[in-house]
Amino acid sequence: MIVLTFCYKREIPFDETYYFNSHLPLLSRKTVLEKGASKYEVKKVLSTADGSSAPNSFIFNL
């Protein structure tokens, strides 16, 4: 199994509205399955276990 992970750094501006409304719809479920992937996930990082500032704002897994 291969997992492709993109980590979006917190210090780099991230347009959440654009990403979810324009960018992610381009990656339809059909396209993911046609290329052999089983799923994709987008995770918003809210905090770390020790309460410190997280280095990433979002993590995308394919």
N, C-alpha and C positions, 0 to 999 in steps of 0.2 A: 504494500500500500504506500502511496505517495501522498503527503499532505503539504499543500502550499499555504504558507502563512505570510500575511502582510501585517506589520505592526506600524500603526500611524503614531508617530511621536507627538507628545503633548505640546511641545513648543512650536510645532509647525501648524499654521492655521488650517482648520478642517471645517469645511462647509457641510455640516450634517444634513441640512435640507436638500442641497444639491445631490449629495451622495445617495440618500435614500429615495429621492423622487426622480432623479435623472440617471444616475450612474448604475445603481443596482438593478433597475428594471431591464437594462440591456443584457444582464446575465440571467436570462430566464431559466426556469427549471428544465425546460426542454433542451436548451443549449448545454447545460451542465451534464445532463444524462447522455446526450449525443457524443460528448467527448470522453465519456467513461467515468465521470465522477459520480459519486452517490449523493452528495449534498454539499451545501455551502452554509457558513454561519458568519454572522457579524456580531461581535460582542463589544459592548461599551464598557470600558474600564472605569469604575467608579472610585475604587480605593484599593489599597494593598492590605495584606493581612495585619501588618504592624501599624497601619493608619497613616503611613507616610504618603507623599505624593507619588502617584504612579507615573512611570516614564512614558506610557502609551495612553492615548485617548480611546482608540478603537483597535480591535484585532479582527482580521478577516481570515477565515480558514476555508480552503477548498479541498 
